[in-house]
Amino acid sequence: MAIELLMPALSPTMEEGTLAKWLVKEGDTVTSGDVIAEIETDKATMEFEAVDEGVIGKILVSEGTEGVKVNVAIAILLEEGEDASAMGNMGAAPAPAAATETAPAEAPKAEVSAAAPAPAAPVAASGERIFASPLARRIAAQKGLDLATMSGSGPKGRIVKADVENATAAPKAEAPKASATTEAAPAKAAPTGPTADMVAKMYADRDYEEIKLDGMRKTIAARLTEAKQTIPHFYLRRDIKLDALLKFRAELNHQLTGKGVKLSVNDFIIKAVANALQEVPEANAVWAGDRVLQMKSSDVAVAVAIEGGLFTPVLRDSDMKSLSALSKEMKDLAHRARDRKLAPHEYQGGSFAISNLGMFGIDNFDAIVNPPHAGILAVGAGVKKPVVGEDGELTVATVMSVTMSVDHRVIDGALGANLLKAIVDNLENPVAMLA
C-alpha cells in the first residue's frame, strides 16, 4: 500500500520547517535508514531518514519550500510492485466545502483505509512525542493500539510496521465523567497589540525594508514572550572582584601553552556555576509544570550568538570536568552552533544558563530565564573601579557585574542569594574552586 511520508518533528519546539534539499528523486528505491532529505528546523539543518522501504512514487513538496507544517505529507512511498495508481488522491489538498445557509448534516464516520492520511503523531501522557512511521500509526489506528505502551525497533527507537503488525490492543480505561459542578477553565486572553497591517500603515509614508522572519527568529520570539508572560522573574545582583582570577588564569595559560589550550574568563564562569549548583543542590532544579525536578549533575547551558539568533548549547556534567576540558568542549559547541550543526541533544536540557555580553563592552544587563531552567546568569564586562579594601584604604580592582534572573516558582529569594554567593566565592577564590 502507498505510504505518505510526513514532515517530521525534528525538535520539541518545531512546528514547521523548510525542506532544504531532496537527496532522492521520483522512482528511486529507498530502504529503512536511508537519508532522503535535508530539513531546516528552527535550530539546525538535519537529515530525514526513511523508516520504511519502497519506491519514491511522488514528491509533493519541492526543494526550498518554507513553512511546511509538521505532519504534512511531503512525498509518497510505494511498496514493491505498486504503481502510481496506488496513490489515488493521496497528497491532494481537500476541496473547500460549498457555502450553505443551513447547518450541514453530520458526515458519516470514515473508515481508516490504506489511502487515508496517517493519524497525527501521537503524544505520550508525559507530553513527549512518540516517534512512529506513518504506516505504523495507520495500522495502530486500525487495530486500536496505544503506541505509548509500545517500544520501537526502528532507527532511534521509532515504532515501525513490524512492531504493530502482531500486537493486540489493550483495553483502555474509561475517562472519568466531568462533575456537573466542575467550573469551565478560563479562556486564554487574546493577544494584544497592533497587527502587522496596523504597524505597516503607521509607516506607510516612510521608506523601509521588510525582513522576513525565519524559523529560528519566530521560535525565539514565541518562547521568550511566553517566558516573560508566564515565569515570575526576580533579579539578584552582585559585583565580583576578578584580580585573583585573572592572575591565576594567566599562570594556567602559561603552563598550558604547549597543549594548545587557552582558558577564557567564561570557562571559569562555567566551572564556578557548575560547582555552585553542587554546593546549593536545591537550586539545581527545573520547573516541570506541576512539580520541580531537582537535578543531580550540573548541566550548564551557555548562550552563543549566531547570525539571526542564538543557541544555548549544554555542557553536561560540568562539575565533573576540568577547566581545559570545559574550554575545549565549549569552543567546539560554539563553532558548530554558528554553523547550525548541533544535534538536538546538544542544546536541549540543562538547569541553569549563562549569558555573557562582557566581550561586547556591556557593563550589566538582565537576561530572560529560558524555560524550564530555574535561572540564568547575565555577565557584564570586567572594569577597573575604585574599591574600598579590607583595611579601609581606597584601591583599584577589576570588577565584573553579574545579574542572576531567577524563576520564583523554583527558587526563593534566600536560596537564590545562597546560589549567587557560591558563584561569587568560586570566582573570587579560583584555586579553591579547583580543589
Phi, psi and omega per residue, in radians:
M1 nan 2.554 3.128
A2 -1.179 2.516 -3.090
I3 -2.165 2.321 3.041
E4 -1.457 2.229 2.997
L5 -1.548 2.147 -3.035
L6 -1.786 2.640 3.043
M7 -1.055 2.061 -3.063
P8 -1.430 2.720 2.974
A9 -1.589 1.821 -3.035
L10 -1.631 -0.016 3.022
S11 -2.672 2.757 -3.092
P12 -1.069 -0.477 -3.094
T13 -1.646 -0.035 -3.046
M14 -1.326 2.152 3.036
E15 -1.962 -0.450 3.094
E16 -2.677 2.885 -3.120
G17 -2.669 3.096 3.102
T18 -1.919 2.234 3.072
L19 -1.425 1.606 -2.985
A20 -1.195 -0.752 -3.025
K21 -2.776 2.345 2.965
W22 -1.557 2.324 3.095
L23 -1.783 0.051 3.065
V24 -2.318 2.933 3.073
K25 -2.299 2.906 3.141
E26 -1.017 2.323 -3.100
G27 1.724 -0.231 3.130
D28 -1.307 2.501 3.072
T29 -1.613 2.334 3.136
V30 -2.229 2.697 3.051
T31 -2.152 2.881 -3.129
S32 -1.006 2.257 -3.135
G33 1.723 -0.222 3.100
D34 -1.191 2.403 3.058
V35 -1.408 2.101 -3.052
I36 -1.953 -0.276 -3.126
A37 -2.772 2.810 2.995
E38 -1.969 2.265 -3.063
I39 -2.166 2.273 3.083
E40 -1.564 2.089 3.075
T41 -1.637 -2.984 3.082
D42 -1.205 -0.186 -3.077
K43 -2.145 -0.578 -2.978
A44 -2.768 2.952 3.004
T45 -1.662 2.159 -3.028
M46 -2.241 2.750 -3.137
E47 -1.522 2.484 3.105
F48 -1.931 2.074 -3.078
E49 -1.740 2.537 3.020
A50 -1.263 2.473 3.102
V51 -1.940 -0.109 3.069
D52 -2.271 2.825 3.099
E53 -1.803 2.636 -3.135
G54 2.848 -2.788 -3.121
V55 -2.076 2.368 3.094
I56 -1.198 1.848 -3.092
G57 -1.427 -0.680 -3.104
K58 -2.739 2.370 3.040
I59 -1.698 2.089 -3.035
L60 -1.635 -0.459 -3.116
V61 -2.122 2.145 -3.061
S62 -1.395 2.826 3.111
E63 -1.010 2.499 3.078
G64 1.462 -0.010 3.139
T65 -1.249 2.199 -3.140
E66 -1.705 2.818 3.028
G67 1.166 0.545 3.106
V68 -1.388 2.075 -3.077
K69 -1.214 2.554 3.054
V70 -1.028 2.422 3.119
N71 1.313 0.193 2.987
V72 -1.498 2.420 -3.132
A73 -1.140 2.258 3.131
I74 -1.981 -0.289 3.108
A75 -2.848 2.894 3.099
I76 -2.120 2.275 -3.141
L77 -1.855 2.205 3.105
L78 -1.722 2.446 3.056
E79 -1.374 2.855 -3.078
E80 -0.964 2.296 3.118
G81 1.596 -0.215 3.123
E82 -1.462 2.708 3.041
D83 -2.142 -3.034 -3.039
A84 -1.070 -0.410 -3.117
S85 -1.133 -0.391 -3.135
A86 -1.235 -0.273 -3.080
M87 -1.340 -0.491 -3.125
G88 0.966 -2.237 3.130
N89 -1.762 0.320 -3.125
M90 -1.042 2.363 3.110
G91 1.509 -0.173 3.133
A92 -1.371 2.502 3.119
A93 -1.256 2.444 -3.141
P94 -1.163 2.479 3.140
A95 -1.250 2.467 3.140
P96 -1.179 2.494 -3.133
A97 -1.248 2.528 3.127
A98 -1.221 2.497 -3.139
A99 -1.241 2.483 3.116
T100 -2.602 2.623 -3.125
E101 -1.496 -0.393 -3.119
T102 -1.640 2.683 3.131
A103 -1.181 2.290 -3.125
P104 -1.234 2.575 3.070
A105 -1.207 2.650 -3.121
E106 -1.129 2.241 -3.117
A107 -1.281 2.499 3.087
P108 -1.109 2.559 3.139
K109 -1.213 2.242 -3.115
A110 -1.431 2.476 3.065
E111 -1.329 2.563 3.085
V112 -1.237 2.173 -3.131
S113 -2.223 2.996 -3.109
A114 -1.109 -0.503 -3.076
A115 -1.532 -0.131 -3.121
A116 -1.310 2.612 3.102
P117 -1.069 2.567 3.128
A118 -1.117 2.545 3.085
P119 -1.027 2.729 3.133
A120 -1.053 2.659 -3.113
A121 -0.983 2.177 -3.092
P122 -1.253 2.765 -3.137
V123 -2.234 2.336 3.134
A124 -1.259 2.899 -3.138
A125 -1.046 -0.502 3.137
S126 -1.280 -0.139 -3.113
G127 1.657 -0.112 -3.110
E128 -1.442 2.354 -3.106
R129 -1.210 2.432 3.099
I130 -1.666 2.165 -3.110
F131 -1.569 2.102 -3.137
A132 -2.577 2.594 3.127
S133 -1.244 2.725 3.132
P134 -0.969 -0.726 -3.128
L135 -1.144 -0.705 3.119
A136 -1.106 -0.706 3.105
R137 -1.120 -0.684 -3.109
R138 -1.159 -0.785 3.130
I139 -1.144 -0.689 3.126
A140 -1.075 -0.695 3.126
A141 -1.146 -0.679 3.124
Q142 -1.119 -0.681 -3.040
K143 -1.655 -0.023 -3.141
G144 1.218 0.578 -3.103
L145 -1.496 2.526 3.042
D146 -1.684 1.845 -3.078
L147 -1.133 -0.376 -3.129
A148 -1.138 -0.360 -3.116
T149 -1.641 0.030 -3.035
M150 -1.939 2.692 3.025
S151 -1.946 2.526 -3.054
G152 -1.721 2.626 3.111
S153 -1.877 0.037 -3.121
G154 -1.438 -3.050 3.136
P155 -0.984 2.279 3.109
K156 0.994 0.585 3.078
G157 1.392 0.189 -3.135
R158 -1.174 2.395 3.084
I159 -1.354 2.203 -3.090
V160 -2.106 3.137 -3.041
K161 -0.891 -0.824 -3.072
A162 -1.069 -0.503 -3.085
D163 -1.263 -0.483 -3.036
V164 -1.838 -0.267 -3.043
E165 -1.042 -0.760 -3.058
N166 -1.796 0.127 -3.126
A167 -1.433 2.677 3.086
T168 -2.080 2.607 -3.075
A169 -1.334 2.401 3.050
A170 -1.565 2.565 3.131
P171 -1.090 2.347 -3.109
K172 -1.603 2.423 3.115
A173 -1.209 2.427 -3.115
E174 -1.330 2.334 -3.119
A175 -1.194 2.432 3.133
P176 -1.134 2.473 -3.137
K177 -1.293 2.500 -3.132
A178 -1.211 2.437 3.109
S179 -1.226 2.574 -3.135
A180 -1.144 -0.379 -3.105
T181 -1.638 0.006 -3.131
T182 -1.130 2.258 -3.139
E183 -1.400 2.509 3.106
A184 -1.218 2.470 3.111
A185 -1.158 2.414 -3.132
P186 -1.116 2.460 3.128
A187 -1.210 2.528 3.106
K188 -1.185 2.474 3.130
A189 -1.175 2.431 3.132
A190 -1.196 2.559 3.127
P191 -1.061 2.460 -3.140
T192 -1.898 3.002 3.137
G193 1.807 2.839 -3.106
P194 -1.187 2.569 3.086
T195 -1.373 2.974 3.124
A196 -1.040 -0.727 -3.140
D197 -1.150 -0.679 3.125
M198 -1.120 -0.732 3.121
V199 -1.140 -0.729 3.138
A200 -1.056 -0.666 3.139
K201 -1.149 -0.587 3.126
M202 -1.050 -0.566 -3.053
Y203 -1.967 0.459 -3.096
A204 -1.094 -0.475 -3.110
D205 -1.690 0.201 -3.136
R206 -2.059 2.644 3.082
D207 -1.449 2.326 3.085
Y208 -2.723 2.818 3.078
E209 -1.909 2.219 3.130
E210 -1.516 2.127 -3.107
I211 -1.855 2.084 -3.117
K212 -1.275 2.394 3.125
L213 -1.371 2.305 3.033
D214 -1.545 3.102 -3.082
G215 -1.028 -0.701 -3.120
M216 -1.117 -0.792 -3.103
R217 -1.119 -0.683 3.119
K218 -1.115 -0.728 -3.124
T219 -1.172 -0.748 3.103
I220 -1.046 -0.792 -3.131
A221 -1.066 -0.785 -3.094
A222 -1.190 -0.792 -3.055
R223 -1.220 -0.698 -3.104
L224 -1.326 -0.567 3.017
T225 -1.086 -0.786 3.108
E226 -1.084 -0.709 -3.110
A227 -1.088 -0.788 -3.105
K228 -1.239 -0.483 -3.117
Q229 -1.441 -0.514 -2.986
T230 -1.938 -0.340 -3.110
I231 -1.717 2.140 3.085
P232 -1.326 1.607 -3.123
H233 -1.304 2.536 2.767
F234 -2.438 2.854 -2.909
Y235 -2.256 2.389 3.091
L236 -2.157 2.377 -3.038
R237 -2.201 2.470 3.082
R238 -2.555 2.654 2.949
D239 -1.773 2.466 -3.096
I240 -2.159 2.231 3.085
K241 -1.426 2.172 -3.008
L242 -1.787 -0.043 -2.978
D243 -1.027 -0.771 3.134
A244 -1.121 -0.692 -3.134
L245 -1.160 -0.761 -3.114
L246 -1.123 -0.652 3.110
K247 -1.178 -0.789 3.139
F248 -1.119 -0.717 3.120
R249 -1.067 -0.756 -3.141
A250 -1.074 -0.717 3.129
E251 -1.129 -0.771 3.140
L252 -1.129 -0.769 -3.131
N253 -1.097 -0.595 3.101
H254 -1.141 -0.720 -3.131
Q255 -1.260 -0.457 -3.089
L256 -1.645 0.098 -3.073
T257 -0.960 -0.769 -3.097
G258 -1.231 -0.283 -3.119
K259 -1.666 0.010 3.113
G260 1.238 0.413 -3.139
V261 -1.943 2.296 3.061
K262 -2.281 1.935 -3.078
L263 -1.353 2.415 3.067
S264 -1.798 2.874 3.046
V265 -1.043 -0.613 -3.136
N266 -1.083 -0.604 3.086
D267 -1.065 -0.711 3.106
F268 -1.173 -0.641 3.134
I269 -1.134 -0.728 3.101
I270 -1.039 -0.810 -3.132
K271 -1.137 -0.690 -3.137
A272 -1.115 -0.738 3.114
V273 -1.154 -0.774 -3.126
A274 -1.038 -0.809 3.136
N275 -1.151 -0.688 -3.125
A276 -1.100 -0.640 3.109
L277 -1.140 -0.461 3.045
Q278 -1.395 -0.593 -3.136
E279 -1.294 -0.502 3.105
V280 -2.157 1.259 -2.968
P281 -1.092 -0.451 3.138
E282 -1.125 -0.413 3.141
A283 -1.529 -0.167 3.133
N284 -1.514 1.282 -2.960
A285 -2.552 2.870 3.095
V286 -2.303 2.693 3.113
W287 -1.517 2.236 -3.089
A288 -2.173 0.757 3.029
G289 1.408 -1.279 -3.138
D290 -2.026 0.255 3.139
R291 -2.827 2.960 3.069
V292 -1.989 2.339 3.080
L293 -1.796 1.995 3.116
Q294 -1.574 2.068 -3.028
M295 -1.442 2.679 3.111
K296 -1.600 -0.763 -3.123
S297 -1.668 2.812 3.085
S298 -1.658 1.733 3.082
D299 -1.801 1.856 -2.992
V300 -1.839 2.194 3.090
A301 -1.625 2.483 -3.128
V302 -2.246 2.150 -3.128
A303 -1.198 2.313 3.102
V304 -2.195 2.116 3.130
A305 -1.344 2.296 3.043
I306 -2.259 2.977 3.133
E307 -1.089 2.120 3.088
G308 1.506 0.038 -3.128
G309 2.959 -2.563 3.141
L310 -2.720 2.745 3.008
F311 -2.054 2.738 2.982
T312 -2.213 1.314 3.090
P313 -1.065 2.611 -3.042
V314 -1.923 2.222 3.049
L315 -1.680 1.784 -3.070
R316 -1.338 2.585 3.115
D317 0.933 0.722 -3.093
S318 -1.086 -0.497 -3.140
D319 -1.200 -0.364 -3.088
M320 -1.645 -0.088 -3.018
K321 -1.841 2.627 3.089
S322 -1.294 2.872 3.088
L323 -1.039 -0.735 -3.125
S324 -1.162 -0.645 3.103
A325 -1.168 -0.743 3.090
L326 -1.090 -0.700 -3.136
S327 -1.089 -0.801 3.135
K328 -1.130 -0.767 -3.121
E329 -1.137 -0.721 -3.131
M330 -1.124 -0.731 3.118
K331 -1.096 -0.714 3.136
D332 -1.148 -0.807 -3.137
L333 -1.107 -0.734 -3.141
A334 -1.122 -0.725 3.139
H335 -1.098 -0.803 -3.117
R336 -1.288 -0.463 3.057
A337 -1.132 -0.733 -3.140
R338 -1.181 -0.437 3.069
D339 -1.598 0.027 -3.108
R340 0.976 0.798 -3.114
K341 -2.000 0.254 3.137
L342 -1.378 2.481 3.019
A343 -1.421 2.673 -3.089
P344 -0.918 -0.683 -3.094
H345 -1.187 -0.213 -3.134
E346 -1.547 -0.227 3.102
Y347 -2.217 0.178 3.064
Q348 -1.894 2.593 3.100
G349 1.677 -2.762 -3.041
G350 1.496 2.746 3.124
S351 -2.025 -0.250 -3.052
F352 -2.648 2.569 -3.078
A353 -2.204 2.812 3.083
I354 -2.222 2.318 3.026
S355 -2.214 1.982 -3.035
N356 -1.964 1.945 3.080
L357 -1.928 0.220 -3.139
G358 -1.058 -0.622 -3.131
M359 -1.179 -0.222 3.089
F360 -1.711 0.147 3.091
G361 1.461 0.183 3.133
I362 -1.402 2.196 -3.120
D363 -1.290 -0.786 3.126
N364 -2.821 2.712 3.113
F365 -2.841 2.952 3.105
D366 -1.953 2.197 3.135
A367 -1.698 2.776 3.124
I368 -1.656 2.301 3.115
V369 -1.116 2.317 3.138
N370 -1.715 1.833 -3.065
P371 -1.101 2.533 0.179
P372 -1.643 0.296 3.136
H373 -0.980 2.669 3.102
A374 -1.571 -0.287 -3.115
G375 -2.942 2.939 3.082
I376 -2.563 2.422 -3.134
L377 -1.780 2.040 3.081
A378 -1.616 2.113 -2.998
V379 -1.950 2.222 3.107
G380 -1.727 -3.049 -3.091
A381 -1.353 2.619 2.986
G382 -1.409 2.130 -3.040
V383 -2.256 2.407 3.080
K384 -1.245 2.214 -3.099
K385 -2.415 2.688 3.028
P386 -1.301 2.295 3.114
V387 -2.333 2.759 3.089
V388 -1.628 2.103 -3.128
G389 -1.281 3.033 -3.111
E390 -1.113 -0.459 3.133
D391 -1.523 0.057 3.126
G392 1.567 -0.075 -3.132
E393 -1.484 2.586 3.114
L394 -1.396 2.285 3.138
T395 -2.474 3.118 -3.139
V396 -1.995 2.373 3.128
A397 -2.462 2.711 3.036
T398 -1.500 2.060 -3.017
V399 -2.083 2.332 3.096
M400 -2.015 2.245 3.132
S401 -1.631 2.320 3.089
V402 -2.242 2.589 3.037
T403 -2.207 2.218 3.102
M404 -1.811 2.009 3.045
S405 -1.536 2.343 -2.985
V406 -2.284 2.478 3.014
D407 -1.474 1.948 -3.032
H408 -1.191 -0.275 3.088
R409 -1.214 -0.423 -3.075
V410 -1.860 -0.729 -3.034
I411 -2.165 2.188 3.059
D412 -1.498 3.031 -3.036
G413 -1.000 -0.892 -3.099
A414 -1.124 -0.700 3.129
L415 -1.145 -0.723 3.088
G416 -1.103 -0.683 3.119
A417 -1.116 -0.681 3.108
N418 -1.133 -0.697 3.125
L419 -1.135 -0.796 -3.123
L420 -1.150 -0.653 3.088
K421 -1.069 -0.715 3.126
A422 -1.122 -0.672 3.095
I423 -1.107 -0.803 -3.136
V424 -1.087 -0.802 -3.131
D425 -1.047 -0.708 3.139
N426 -1.119 -0.700 -3.090
L427 -1.352 -0.520 -3.138
E428 -1.480 -0.226 3.076
N429 -2.286 1.155 -2.991
P430 -1.090 -0.527 -3.139
V431 -1.130 -0.776 3.139
A432 -1.121 -0.540 -3.129
M433 -1.089 -0.512 -3.085
L434 -1.618 -0.030 -3.087
A435 -1.209 nan nan
